[in-house]
Amino acid sequence: MNLHHKVAVLTGAGSGIGRALAVALAQKGCHLALADINPAGLAATAALVQPMGVRLSQHTLDVASREAVATLPAAVQAVHGQVDLLINNAGVAMGGTFDQVTERDFDWLMDINFNGLVRMTRAFLPLLRERDAARIVNLSSLFGLIAPPEQCAYSASKFAVRGFSNALRHELEMAGSPVGVTVVHPGGVATQIATSARMADALTPEDIAKRQKLSRQLLRLPPEKAAAIILRGVEKDKARVIVGWDAWAGALIERLMPVNYWRLLGRGLKL
């Protein structure tokens, strides 16, 4: 896919990987429909992109809202007239064991990380099908390849994104559709997703401090590098993009030790 003069819809555009993707897409001449639940973050991203001369629209959006997602395609089409690329990047994190995370918090995370992604895909697929070539890019995670303890909710959502993306790609390929699907597995990218994660009520302040310290040690890849890797994969029509040496290592170790990989990986990560 040549991104010049294409139109991309990007969720989670207000910070982190989403903001870096917005800037990188604009640098390639791609027009942008930016969406985020945080209007201040969205405006800050737009301010970075506006000087680059691409057509830009901002959409305050909660992907967990069926009504808001359902109205977004018409709003985007009114400004841009087409959609060539949908990047489902919006996501949240949740800290705590399965016993510690309430059913309400578990459902909250799944409704954003997975159900929101599915809603966006369902909403924009008709517009994408109108193009000669189009692509859906779904952000999974390293934790969609491996499943660490204390990440039941997050891993469940990211494994679901992986399975959904792969099955949808196979369906579209069988149908001869012009729409491709890319699933992305970033490793430790230096964003605020871990430090801004919702924490189980049962965790003490000391527990939370330890987890945040570990996250700061592990989340090192600059978002700009992650965005560059993702867009190279999009331009090459790749079905899967793995971002970062830790994600590559995790994918390899899981393949070699599909049942017992955590005995190796968990040694240096005890809290």
KOLDOMAR-579082 format. One line per field, with one value per atom (N, C-alpha, C): residue in one letter; atom name; x, y, z; residue number from 1. Coordinates in steps of 0.001 Angstrom, whole numbers, plus 500000, padded with zeros to 6 digits. Layout:
# KOLDOMAR-579082
r: A ... $
a: CA ... $
u: X ... $
v: Y ... $
w: Z ... $
k: NUM ... $
END
This chain:
# KOLDOMAR-579082
r: M M M N N N L L L H H H H H H K K K V V V A A A V V V L L L T T T G G G A A A G G G S S S G G G I I I G G G R R R A A A L L L A A A V V V A A A L L L A A A Q Q Q K K K G G G C C C H H H L L L A A A L L L A A A D D D I I I N N N P P P A A A G G G L L L A A A A A A T T T A A A A A A L L L V V V Q Q Q P P P M M M G G G V V V R R R L L L S S S Q Q Q H H H T T T L L L D D D V V V A A A S S S R R R E E E A A A V V V A A A T T T L L L P P P A A A A A A V V V Q Q Q A A A V V V H H H G G G Q Q Q V V V D D D L L L L L L I I I N N N N N N A A A G G G V V V A A A M M M G G G G G G T T T F F F D D D Q Q Q V V V T T T E E E R R R D D D F F F D D D W W W L L L M M M D D D I I I N N N F F F N N N G G G L L L V V V R R R M M M T T T R R R A A A F F F L L L P P P L L L L L L R R R E E E R R R D D D A A A A A A R R R I I I V V V N N N L L L S S S S S S L L L F F F G G G L L L I I I A A A P P P P P P E E E Q Q Q C C C A A A Y Y Y S S S A A A S S S K K K F F F A A A V V V R R R G G G F F F S S S N N N A A A L L L R R R H H H E E E L L L E E E M M M A A A G G G S S S P P P V V V G G G V V V T T T V V V V V V H H H P P P G G G G G G V V V A A A T T T Q Q Q I I I A A A T T T S S S A A A R R R M M M A A A D D D A A A L L L T T T P P P E E E D D D I I I A A A K K K R R R Q Q Q K K K L L L S S S R R R Q Q Q L L L L L L R R R L L L P P P P P P E E E K K K A A A A A A A A A I I I I I I L L L R R R G G G V V V E E E K K K D D D K K K A A A R R R V V V I I I V V V G G G W W W D D D A A A W W W A A A G G G A A A L L L I I I E E E R R R L L L M M M P P P V V V N N N Y Y Y W W W R R R L L L L L L G G G R R R G G G L L L K K K L L L $
a: N CA C N CA C N CA C N CA C N CA C N CA C N CA C N CA C N CA C N CA C N CA C N CA C N CA C N CA C N CA C N CA C N CA C N CA C N CA C N CA C N CA C N CA C N CA C N CA C N CA C N CA C N CA C N CA C N CA C N CA C N CA C N CA C N CA C N CA C N CA C N CA C N CA C N CA C N CA C N CA C N CA C N CA C N CA C N CA C N CA C N CA C N CA C N CA C N CA C N CA C N CA C N CA C N CA C N CA C N CA C N CA C N CA C N CA C N CA C N CA C N CA C N CA C N CA C N CA C N CA C N CA C N CA C N CA C N CA C N CA C N CA C N CA C N CA C N CA C N CA C N CA C N CA C N CA C N CA C N CA C N CA C N CA C N CA C N CA C N CA C N CA C N CA C N CA C N CA C N CA C N CA C N CA C N CA C N CA C N CA C N CA C N CA C N CA C N CA C N CA C N CA C N CA C N CA C N CA C N CA C N CA C N CA C N CA C N CA C N CA C N CA C N CA C N CA C N CA C N CA C N CA C N CA C N CA C N CA C N CA C N CA C N CA C N CA C N CA C N CA C N CA C N CA C N CA C N CA C N CA C N CA C N CA C N CA C N CA C N CA C N CA C N CA C N CA C N CA C N CA C N CA C N CA C N CA C N CA C N CA C N CA C N CA C N CA C N CA C N CA C N CA C N CA C N CA C N CA C N CA C N CA C N CA C N CA C N CA C N CA C N CA C N CA C N CA C N CA C N CA C N CA C N CA C N CA C N CA C N CA C N CA C N CA C N CA C N CA C N CA C N CA C N CA C N CA C N CA C N CA C N CA C N CA C N CA C N CA C N CA C N CA C N CA C N CA C N CA C N CA C N CA C N CA C N CA C N CA C N CA C N CA C N CA C N CA C N CA C N CA C N CA C N CA C N CA C N CA C N CA C N CA C N CA C N CA C N CA C N CA C N CA C N CA C N CA C N CA C N CA C N CA C N CA C N CA C N CA C N CA C N CA C N CA C N CA C N CA C N CA C N CA C N CA C N CA C N CA C N CA C N CA C N CA C N CA C N CA C N CA C N CA C N CA C N CA C N CA C N CA C N CA C N CA C N CA C N CA C N CA C N CA C N CA C N CA C N CA C N CA C N CA C N CA C N CA C N CA C N CA C N CA C N CA C N CA C N CA C N CA C N CA C N CA C N CA C N CA C N CA C N CA C N CA C N CA C N CA C N CA C N CA C $
u: 500838 500000 500873 500638 501259 500370 500883 500067 499834 500531 500394 498985 498337 496981 495924 496255 495244 494585 493509 492812 492832 493355 493447 492568 491820 491085 491908 492223 493136 492517 492272 491769 492937 492666 493731 494812 494404 495366 495899 495381 495729 497021 497686 498931 499640 500864 501586 501789 501574 501746 500802 499587 498625 499116 499658 500192 501372 502254 503409 502964 501935 501406 500808 500100 499506 500584 501647 502735 503410 503685 504359 503495 502197 501292 501250 501178 501147 502433 503552 504826 504847 504028 503926 502828 502203 501165 499812 499572 498294 497342 496130 495110 494581 494114 493864 492509 491801 490654 491082 491383 491938 490830 490850 489817 490462 489898 490372 489301 489274 488305 488707 489981 490526 490657 489773 489836 491108 491675 492907 494072 494183 495229 495050 493810 493503 493924 493636 494006 495519 496223 497679 498286 497733 498205 497907 496709 496339 497263 497690 498592 499938 500372 501623 501473 500288 500054 499682 498976 498440 499482 500701 501678 502144 501806 502299 501444 500332 499578 498626 498340 497369 495985 494951 493583 493367 492755 492693 491308 490797 489572 489783 489147 489257 487888 487885 486633 486808 486159 486166 485291 485883 485213 485526 484495 484627 484286 485279 485032 484120 483919 483000 481538 481291 479926 479465 478478 477939 477420 476723 476120 477181 478242 479294 480031 480335 481032 480143 478861 477951 477844 478009 477893 479213 480310 481617 481857 481510 481798 481213 479979 479376 480110 480552 481291 482624 483293 484575 484381 483392 483155 482764 482083 481685 482887 483971 485186 486119 486280 487343 486849 485594 485048 485407 486335 486776 487532 487733 488594 489395 490716 491596 492250 492344 493097 492403 492122 491567 492589 493052 494003 493313 493035 492390 493473 493782 494885 494420 493202 492730 492787 493277 493351 493660 493324 493583 494181 494695 495305 494680 494851 494269 495251 495593 496549 495867 496390 495862 495606 495550 495236 493763 493389 491994 491081 491514 490711 490567 491577 491553 490754 490700 490006 488512 487700 486258 485692 484530 483857 483596 483240 482964 484213 485374 486615 487053 486860 487214 486386 485088 484213 484550 484899 485297 486467 487488 488664 488305 487559 487202 486357 485514 484637 485412 486547 487393 488368 489139 490238 489775 488674 488210 486892 485848 484547 484588 485343 485460 486130 487147 487850 486918 486125 485175 484118 483629 482640 483202 484427 485048 485212 485615 485785 484449 483414 482090 481582 481864 481369 482056 483364 484127 484371 484090 484348 483599 482340 481679 482407 482939 483683 485009 485676 486943 486752 485642 485375 485176 484877 484681 485987 487117 488413 489034 489931 490630 491557 492131 492980 492832 492600 492420 492949 493060 493653 493106 492919 492589 493823 494239 495403 494935 495062 494600 495782 495811 496896 496591 497339 497322 498466 499301 500354 501281 502446 503249 502405 501481 500624 499441 499476 498611 499374 500655 501501 501852 502094 502343 501370 501142 500134 500734 501254 501867 500823 501216 500317 499994 498864 498351 497952 497779 497346 496197 495336 494250 493355 492921 492011 492710 493884 494591 494978 495540 495917 494705 493611 492390 491968 492025 491613 492562 493861 494826 494925 494710 494586 493327 492252 491021 491238 491976 492295 493070 494017 494818 493937 493081 492222 491223 490613 489661 490320 491498 492198 492558 493070 493476 492272 491192 490006 489384 489322 488765 489610 490933 491798 491522 491374 491113 489770 488756 487456 487526 488221 488319 489133 490188 490988 490166 489393 488564 487515 487045 486023 486604 487927 488561 488416 488338 488118 489378 489210 490363 490903 490271 490638 491551 492758 493683 493619 494169 494180 495587 496066 497357 497136 497730 497690 499090 499152 500422 500626 501852 502194 503373 503095 504193 504653 505950 506492 506458 507554 507594 507840 506775 506873 506695 507500 507525 506326 505164 503945 503454 502326 501762 500720 500575 499485 499613 500833 500998 500841 501468 501391 499998 499227 497856 496831 497313 496410 495510 494302 493416 493923 493988 494507 493386 493493 492510 492491 491301 491159 491949 492175 492861 494358 494912 496343 496649 497708 498134 498937 499130 499994 501399 501903 503230 503217 502148 502010 502015 501251 501134 502469 503180 504477 505467 505472 506372 506050 504768 504368 504707 504520 504848 506355 507135 508592 509039 508475 508817 508410 507251 506799 507761 508225 509171 510472 510863 512080 511895 510671 510421 509944 509315 508757 509790 510571 511729 511719 511048 511098 510350 510983 510287 509073 507954 506764 507025 507935 508237 508838 509695 510267 509199 508322 507222 506344 506014 505174 505836 507137 507855 507805 507986 507932 506528 505517 504138 503822 504193 503856 504660 505876 506612 505852 505297 504507 503255 502600 501410 501761 502836 503250 503615 504048 504395 503248 502069 500879 501125 501863 502153 500927 500756 499650 499935 501208 501572 502824 502822 503977 504331 505560 506048 506989 506765 507471 508341 509655 510578 511229 512476 513208 512533 511900 511248 510043 509323 508197 508683 509775 510347 510819 511475 511963 510796 509763 508603 507917 507789 507153 507956 509292 510143 510096 510219 510222 508875 507778 506455 506327 506925 506849 507666 508817 509678 509173 508566 508094 506644 505706 504339 503612 504033 503378 504189 505501 506361 507178 506836 507675 507788 506740 506803 507819 508178 509232 510538 510753 511958 511757 510658 510463 510180 509561 509143 510222 511405 512455 512882 513015 513505 512414 511146 510032 509217 509769 509025 508960 507777 507576 507944 $
v: 498802 500000 501248 502098 503413 504355 504887 505658 507106 507560 508950 509196 510223 510611 509567 508627 507725 508374 507772 508262 507161 507507 506551 507000 506056 506261 505610 506366 505901 506140 505064 505212 505246 505763 505905 506861 507885 508796 509853 509915 511007 510851 509707 509500 508258 508042 506799 506400 505120 504602 505302 505600 506268 507620 508413 509720 509561 508625 508392 507923 507084 506654 507819 508710 509863 510725 510997 511813 511110 509812 509066 508971 508787 508744 510099 511175 512509 512794 512327 512513 511802 510773 510043 510598 511703 512328 511675 510949 510267 511186 511359 512153 511375 512095 511456 511815 510788 510947 510391 511286 510902 510791 509680 509451 509094 509637 509321 509740 509080 509431 510707 511072 512228 513410 514395 515496 516323 516446 517220 516512 515213 514446 514464 514369 514409 515735 516813 518138 518307 517728 517825 517072 515919 515185 515953 516492 517267 518455 519077 520226 519826 518592 518103 517818 517417 516958 518106 519098 520163 520852 521124 521795 520952 519674 518791 518825 519569 519833 518744 517762 516743 517159 516589 516849 516105 516794 516270 516487 515457 515612 514981 515560 515067 514582 513421 512814 512295 512955 512455 511208 510076 508787 507849 507215 506088 504836 503996 502815 501819 501971 501096 501490 502613 503082 502653 501787 501352 502541 503434 504575 505487 505772 506661 506044 504766 504102 504054 503812 503702 504993 506144 507430 507915 507267 507765 507636 506516 506436 507590 507975 509087 510391 510595 511817 511858 510717 510649 510846 510189 510288 511711 512405 513784 514689 514403 515213 514687 513363 512769 512079 511662 511048 509600 509059 507674 507247 505934 505374 504235 504327 503303 502435 502974 502304 502532 501449 501530 500944 501756 501290 501293 500102 499932 499852 500996 501105 501354 501835 502191 500987 501212 500113 500594 499750 500038 498799 498966 497860 497757 496580 496301 495465 495897 495179 494361 493150 492297 490887 489939 488564 488440 487295 487066 487213 486702 486807 488249 489071 490453 491373 491057 491911 491601 492595 492385 492073 491471 491185 492480 493527 494815 495356 495287 495784 494910 493610 492692 493039 493216 493542 494911 495861 497201 497096 496337 496193 495493 494399 493659 494509 495356 496170 497205 497636 498587 497857 496941 496325 495388 494683 493727 494143 494323 494649 495967 496943 498209 498047 497217 496932 496256 495306 494620 495600 496466 497474 498377 498839 499704 498978 497731 496949 496781 496441 496259 497576 498684 499978 500433 500173 500731 499748 498486 497512 497839 498278 498640 499737 500753 501809 501292 500445 499880 499021 498313 497441 498233 499511 500343 500705 500513 500906 499746 500080 499035 498220 498878 498194 498930 498195 498790 497823 498324 497467 497834 496795 496922 496520 497359 497083 497025 495865 495653 495489 496307 496255 495205 494110 493121 493490 492533 492801 491596 491792 490650 489719 490311 489499 488903 489000 488212 487042 486917 485785 484919 485580 484900 485442 484670 485058 485047 486189 486254 486209 485801 485918 487385 487621 488955 489754 489047 489719 488957 488347 487543 488370 489529 490343 490873 491451 492047 490987 489871 488810 488230 488060 487556 488461 489770 490708 490670 490553 490615 489299 488161 486898 486910 487520 487633 488478 489578 490410 489604 488825 487992 486982 486262 485269 485894 486991 487695 488167 488757 489303 488200 487101 486013 485392 485151 484564 485510 486806 487781 487850 487839 487869 486676 485500 484305 484420 484937 485118 486081 487201 488198 487683 486925 486343 485355 484510 483519 484189 485355 486078 486946 486993 487837 489317 489675 491060 491901 493187 494089 494520 494084 494501 493459 493887 493019 493295 492386 492524 492278 493195 493079 493067 492099 492089 492425 493329 493860 493419 492957 492514 493343 494506 495285 494684 494801 494447 495650 495885 496951 498313 498994 500325 501350 502400 503397 504335 503816 504610 504642 505294 505415 504343 503329 502374 501611 501283 500520 501417 502598 503480 504090 504146 504655 503534 502299 501151 501242 500725 500592 499437 499641 498619 498033 496738 496073 496714 496818 497460 496728 495428 494642 494942 495597 495890 497060 496922 497998 499032 500222 501204 500662 499845 499251 498289 497477 496562 497337 498404 499199 499839 500355 500983 499987 498759 497731 497409 497293 496976 498109 499328 500454 500577 500275 500299 499254 498052 497001 497401 498017 498455 499463 500409 501413 500758 499675 498968 498215 497742 496891 497657 498813 499576 500581 500188 500998 501447 500742 501095 502402 503406 504663 504444 505107 504943 505252 506193 506550 505379 504599 503416 502355 502192 501233 501612 502900 503355 503099 503344 503117 501645 500755 499320 498912 499424 499083 499538 500766 501283 500593 500169 499362 498071 497479 496271 496533 497662 498022 498218 498934 499202 497926 496908 495620 494612 495059 494200 492965 493130 491991 491610 490308 489812 489953 489873 490000 490847 491743 492601 492447 492056 491940 493107 493818 495074 494934 494984 494967 493617 493660 492408 491542 492142 491348 490596 491216 490531 489390 489611 488534 487382 487722 486677 485915 486638 485982 485055 485497 484662 483389 483519 482360 481375 481902 481019 480318 481024 480394 479276 479465 478421 477198 477429 476319 475635 476426 475899 476333 475826 476353 476188 475244 475028 475616 475480 475800 477079 477937 479110 480028 480068 481010 480594 479330 478914 479615 479919 480633 482140 482641 484079 484716 483968 484550 484677 484106 484118 485524 486405 487745 488758 488303 489250 489106 488461 488274 489600 489920 491174 491002 $
w: 500000 500000 500000 499023 498995 499791 500887 501820 501381 500372 499923 499386 499908 499515 499866 500724 501253 502469 502956 504148 505204 506380 507483 508636 509194 510442 511547 512578 513626 514991 515751 517115 518096 519277 520270 519815 519060 518442 519388 520611 521510 522266 522149 522904 522391 522882 522677 521231 520946 519593 518632 519084 518217 517742 518656 518273 517313 517602 516729 515343 515288 513993 513220 513910 513240 512584 513320 512783 511615 511761 510704 509447 509610 508457 507750 508522 507927 507154 507676 506985 505631 505496 504231 503337 503768 502958 503079 504160 504364 505122 504612 505282 506484 507509 508790 509384 509850 510729 512079 513010 514299 515330 516091 517099 518431 519502 520845 521843 522983 524026 524760 524679 525387 524423 524489 523520 523635 524840 524986 524306 524505 523833 522332 521885 520454 519850 520544 520047 519994 520977 520982 519804 519487 518310 517034 516948 515758 515558 516646 516544 515943 516205 515620 514130 513735 512360 511424 511926 511069 510194 510700 509833 508649 508617 507563 506304 506349 505132 504685 505521 505148 505634 505014 505466 506782 507735 509087 509677 510340 511126 512489 513497 514867 515341 516005 516441 517863 518809 520182 520227 520621 520452 521598 522125 523044 522243 521965 521134 521827 523131 523852 523631 522969 522717 521329 521278 519985 519182 519857 519168 518569 519332 518844 517654 517741 516635 515393 515569 514428 513628 514297 513594 513002 513362 512929 511425 510757 509311 508511 508805 508061 508318 509563 509889 509167 509092 508389 506893 506341 504903 504495 505380 505068 504879 505585 505479 504400 504350 503531 502263 502222 501016 500803 501584 501416 502661 502799 503840 503224 503336 502786 503861 505060 506118 507451 508166 509518 510476 511427 512434 513790 514288 515590 516661 517233 518183 519615 519813 521152 522089 523306 524258 525660 526636 528048 528697 529929 530662 532045 532634 533952 534748 535960 536793 537871 538108 539164 538678 539621 539268 538909 538369 538002 539211 540358 541577 542051 541789 542246 541334 540044 539073 539109 539322 539384 537996 537995 536726 535955 536678 536026 535335 536016 535415 534245 534376 533287 532042 532233 531108 530518 531385 530910 529944 530314 529454 528144 528217 527007 526067 526633 525794 524996 525513 524791 523869 524439 523695 522589 522821 521812 521173 521971 521384 520612 521129 520420 519069 519031 517772 516777 517255 516379 515868 516754 516334 515232 515430 514426 513097 513153 511927 511207 511950 511347 510743 511419 510957 509675 509561 508439 507295 507494 506429 505136 505185 503915 503143 503835 503141 502604 503357 502904 501664 501595 500439 499153 499267 498076 497386 498061 497514 496713 495795 495032 495928 496928 497906 499230 500285 501603 502652 503894 504937 506311 507116 508535 509327 510262 511107 512551 513169 514534 515476 516522 517495 518557 518507 519581 520517 520900 521875 521940 522539 522967 523822 524607 525475 524716 523392 522521 521939 522320 521928 523131 524262 525528 526562 527625 528613 530013 530472 531799 532910 534100 535242 535512 536143 536464 535232 534099 532876 532216 533029 532467 531547 532020 531220 529965 530149 529009 527981 528444 527514 526809 527542 526907 525758 525984 524936 523749 524012 522920 522154 522831 522111 521255 521773 520993 519746 519869 518703 517672 518136 517226 516480 517209 516564 515619 516041 515188 513895 514027 512856 511864 512372 511481 510778 511514 510900 509871 510217 509277 508010 508164 506983 506071 506664 505857 505131 505817 505181 504003 504209 503142 501962 502246 501173 500356 501037 500340 499468 499906 499154 498043 497922 496917 497211 498484 498879 498665 498374 498278 499637 500721 502069 502705 503093 503811 505302 506090 507543 508065 508886 509551 511052 511750 513209 513716 514689 515184 516627 516918 518270 518784 519394 519980 521302 521557 522858 523774 524483 525479 524871 524474 523898 525016 524984 526069 525981 526367 526433 527882 528100 529446 529745 528872 529062 530373 530787 532027 533248 533216 534378 534540 533450 533540 533650 533787 533856 535083 534941 536091 536952 538265 539178 540030 540281 541127 542509 543082 544391 545473 545289 546312 546388 545370 545367 546302 547072 547967 547181 547723 547049 546790 547697 547506 546324 546214 545078 543758 543739 542516 542154 543144 542897 542303 542818 542300 540843 540521 539152 538193 538631 537765 537546 538575 538427 537411 537497 536545 535134 534993 533676 533067 533880 533369 532889 533530 533125 531813 531567 530408 529180 529384 528262 527776 526785 526389 524934 524057 522639 522393 521781 521511 520612 520898 520057 518587 518330 516939 516172 516840 516187 515969 516958 516809 515627 515504 514401 513057 512964 511705 511309 512282 511996 511537 512205 511841 510424 510088 508758 507662 507946 506957 506678 507723 507526 506708 506958 506195 504726 504460 503076 502334 503069 502458 502508 502952 503040 503898 504988 505844 506676 506871 507679 509167 509544 510958 511086 512066 512333 513808 514086 515452 515705 516793 517057 518301 518116 519241 519458 519946 520157 521205 522212 523250 522697 521775 521151 520265 519533 518716 519598 520699 521609 522224 522650 523230 522253 520992 519975 519728 519707 519466 520628 521847 523015 523165 522890 522968 521946 520788 519757 520151 520790 521198 522463 523374 524663 524879 524101 524130 525461 526277 527567 528716 528655 529800 529640 528668 528423 529631 530481 531595 532654 532676 533606 533292 532004 531582 531674 531098 531017 532369 533274 534540 535582 535328 536342 536746 535785 536098 536327 536391 536463 537744 538761 539998 540753 541241 541974 543447 $
k: 1 1 1 2 2 2 3 3 3 4 4 4 5 5 5 6 6 6 7 7 7 8 8 8 9 9 9 10 10 10 11 11 11 12 12 12 13 13 13 14 14 14 15 15 15 16 16 16 17 17 17 18 18 18 19 19 19 20 20 20 21 21 21 22 22 22 23 23 23 24 24 24 25 25 25 26 26 26 27 27 27 28 28 28 29 29 29 30 30 30 31 31 31 32 32 32 33 33 33 34 34 34 35 35 35 36 36 36 37 37 37 38 38 38 39 39 39 40 40 40 41 41 41 42 42 42 43 43 43 44 44 44 45 45 45 46 46 46 47 47 47 48 48 48 49 49 49 50 50 50 51 51 51 52 52 52 53 53 53 54 54 54 55 55 55 56 56 56 57 57 57 58 58 58 59 59 59 60 60 60 61 61 61 62 62 62 63 63 63 64 64 64 65 65 65 66 66 66 67 67 67 68 68 68 69 69 69 70 70 70 71 71 71 72 72 72 73 73 73 74 74 74 75 75 75 76 76 76 77 77 77 78 78 78 79 79 79 80 80 80 81 81 81 82 82 82 83 83 83 84 84 84 85 85 85 86 86 86 87 87 87 88 88 88 89 89 89 90 90 90 91 91 91 92 92 92 93 93 93 94 94 94 95 95 95 96 96 96 97 97 97 98 98 98 99 99 99 100 100 100 101 101 101 102 102 102 103 103 103 104 104 104 105 105 105 106 106 106 107 107 107 108 108 108 109 109 109 110 110 110 111 111 111 112 112 112 113 113 113 114 114 114 115 115 115 116 116 116 117 117 117 118 118 118 119 119 119 120 120 120 121 121 121 122 122 122 123 123 123 124 124 124 125 125 125 126 126 126 127 127 127 128 128 128 129 129 129 130 130 130 131 131 131 132 132 132 133 133 133 134 134 134 135 135 135 136 136 136 137 137 137 138 138 138 139 139 139 140 140 140 141 141 141 142 142 142 143 143 143 144 144 144 145 145 145 146 146 146 147 147 147 148 148 148 149 149 149 150 150 150 151 151 151 152 152 152 153 153 153 154 154 154 155 155 155 156 156 156 157 157 157 158 158 158 159 159 159 160 160 160 161 161 161 162 162 162 163 163 163 164 164 164 165 165 165 166 166 166 167 167 167 168 168 168 169 169 169 170 170 170 171 171 171 172 172 172 173 173 173 174 174 174 175 175 175 176 176 176 177 177 177 178 178 178 179 179 179 180 180 180 181 181 181 182 182 182 183 183 183 184 184 184 185 185 185 186 186 186 187 187 187 188 188 188 189 189 189 190 190 190 191 191 191 192 192 192 193 193 193 194 194 194 195 195 195 196 196 196 197 197 197 198 198 198 199 199 199 200 200 200 201 201 201 202 202 202 203 203 203 204 204 204 205 205 205 206 206 206 207 207 207 208 208 208 209 209 209 210 210 210 211 211 211 212 212 212 213 213 213 214 214 214 215 215 215 216 216 216 217 217 217 218 218 218 219 219 219 220 220 220 221 221 221 222 222 222 223 223 223 224 224 224 225 225 225 226 226 226 227 227 227 228 228 228 229 229 229 230 230 230 231 231 231 232 232 232 233 233 233 234 234 234 235 235 235 236 236 236 237 237 237 238 238 238 239 239 239 240 240 240 241 241 241 242 242 242 243 243 243 244 244 244 245 245 245 246 246 246 247 247 247 248 248 248 249 249 249 250 250 250 251 251 251 252 252 252 253 253 253 254 254 254 255 255 255 256 256 256 257 257 257 258 258 258 259 259 259 260 260 260 261 261 261 262 262 262 263 263 263 264 264 264 265 265 265 266 266 266 267 267 267 268 268 268 269 269 269 270 270 270 271 271 271 $
END
